[in-house]
Amino acid sequence: MKAIEQGIITPTTKRRMEQLENKLAEINDKILIEQYKEQKKLTKEKIS
């Protein structure tokens, strides 16, 4: 991160950063999906 902050970026570091950002977005999407599923679960209390 310090190298990027200083403006040192190469095609390789740019590509890797994009890969990591895409992975982070995928993980965040999966978290949201699981949170939604958890909210929609039926419990004994919700049925009664």
N, C-alpha and C positions, 0 to 999 in steps of 0.2 A: 504494500500500500504506500509506503514512503516513497518508493521509486515512482509510482504513478503520480503521487502528489507533487513530485518534483518535475514531472513532465517526461519522465523516462518511460517510454512505452514502445514496444516492438510489436510486429504482427503476431508473434507467438504469445506475448503477454496479453494482447488484446483478445485474441482467440480464446485463451484460457479464461480470461475474465468473463467473456460472453458465455462460455460453457457453464461456469459457476453460477452466473446470474440466472441462466435458464434452469439449472438444477434447483436453485433456490425458489424460483417461481413454481416449479412442479411440486416441490415439497409444501409450499404455502397452499397451493390448490388442494393437495391431498389432506392437509390439516383442516381446511374449511369444509371439505366433503365429510370428513369424519365427525367434525363438530355438528354439522347439520344432521347426520345420521343419529348421533347421540341425542339430539333434541327431539327427534321424531320417534324414538323408541317408546313403545307402549309399556307402561308399568301398571301394576295392580292398582295403584292409587288413581291413575288416569282413567282406568276402565270403570271404576266404582263410582 
